[in-house]
Amino acid sequence: TDLDGKPLTADDLKGRVVVVEFWATWCPPCRSTLAWLGEVKKKHGDNVAVVALAFESENAAVRQMASEYSPQVRWAMGTAEAAQAFGDVVSVPTLFIFDRQGKTATILYGAPPDLHETAEKAIAEALRKR
């Protein structure tokens, strides 16, 4: 469920490119990516679903940061089960991009200087595929 208590289901994501960010409130590099995620959503609209999963963070702090960034992003508290479902994610930031069929297009670890450029290229490629 997201921070508003709404369930996030496969049907919500079906047919769209999906961007999932694993982040934490204590992670400085995560902040620039959270701002960028809002821009991704604005740029691509309903063609892209953006989900930000917070780990090792207090709910109140996550809610505060979510209010500072894009309301178009689906914000949720991450769980150990969610991290395991994505292949046992153990560090933040970690960014997953899935194509319209739900297949992994790319996984980006950490915050290299070209992170957003690389991710944007992967999103564009995933959007081109039908």
N, C-alpha and C positions, 0 to 999 in steps of 0.2 A: 504494500500500500504506500501511497505517497504521503507527504506531510499533512495533507488535508483528509487523510483517511480513505481516499478513493483507491480501489484496487487497480493495479496496472496489469493488464492482461495481454496475451499474445494478439488478441483481436484489436487492441488499441494500437498495435504497432504494425499490423499486417499491411504489406504492400508499400511500406515506407522504409527509407534508409534510417537506421537507428544508431544513434551515438550515445554511448554509455560512459560516463566519467566516474571513476572511483576517486574520491577525494577525502580530505579531512580539514577541519577548521584550523588546525595547527600547521598546515602545510602551505608555506608562502608561495611556491610555484603554482599551487592549485588555484589561487585567486585569479591569476591572469587567464587561466583556462576557463574558469567559471564565467568571467566577463565575456570571453570569446564565444562560449556556448550560446549565450543570449543572442549574439550577432549571427551565429550560424542559423538559429531558429528564425530570426527575422528575415534573413536572406533567402532561406529555402522554404519557409512556411510549412504547410502540411505535408510536403514531400519528405520532410525529415522529422523524426521524433528524437528529442533530446532528454536523456535521463541522467540525473546527477545523484549518485549514491554516496552518502557520507559514512565514513568509518571512523571508529575510535574518537567520536565527537559527541558532545552533549547536545541533546535535542534542542534546547533553547538557543544555543550558539548556531546550530544549523539553520534554525528558523530565522534567526537574525540575518545571517548571510544570505539566505534565500530571498529575503525581502529586499536586500540591497542589490541583488542581481535580477535576471530576467524572470518574470512570472510565467513566461511561456515554457520554461524548462520544467520538467517533472522532477521535483525534489523528493528524496526519500532517504530514510535511514538504512544504511547497509547492514546486512547480517552475515554471520559466518556462513550460513547456507548459501546466500547470494554469492559471496566470494568464492565458495567451492564450486558453485554452478558455472562460474566463469573460468574455471581451471585453477582454482585456489590462488586468487590474487592476494599477494602478500605486501604490496607496497603501493603508495600513492605518490603522485598521480599515475593512474593507468587509464588509458582511453581505448575503448573498443568501438569499431565501426562495423556495422552489419549491413549487407545489401538488402534489397527489397524481398529476397527469398529467405532472409534470416541467416544467411551464411556469413561467416566472419570475413570481412573485407580486409581489415588490418587491426593490429593491436599495437599501441604506442606506449612505451614505458618511460616514466620520468618526464622531464621538461627540457628537452634540448632546444636550442635557439630557433630551430625551424619546425617545431612541433605543430603550430597552427597551420603553417603552409603545407606541411606534409599531410596533415589530417584533412585539410580542405581539398587537396588533390584526390585523396581517397574517397571523400564524400562525393565529389564531382564524378569520379569514375563509377561509383556505386549507383549514382543517379542515372547515368547513361545506360546502364544495364537494365533490361526489362525482364 
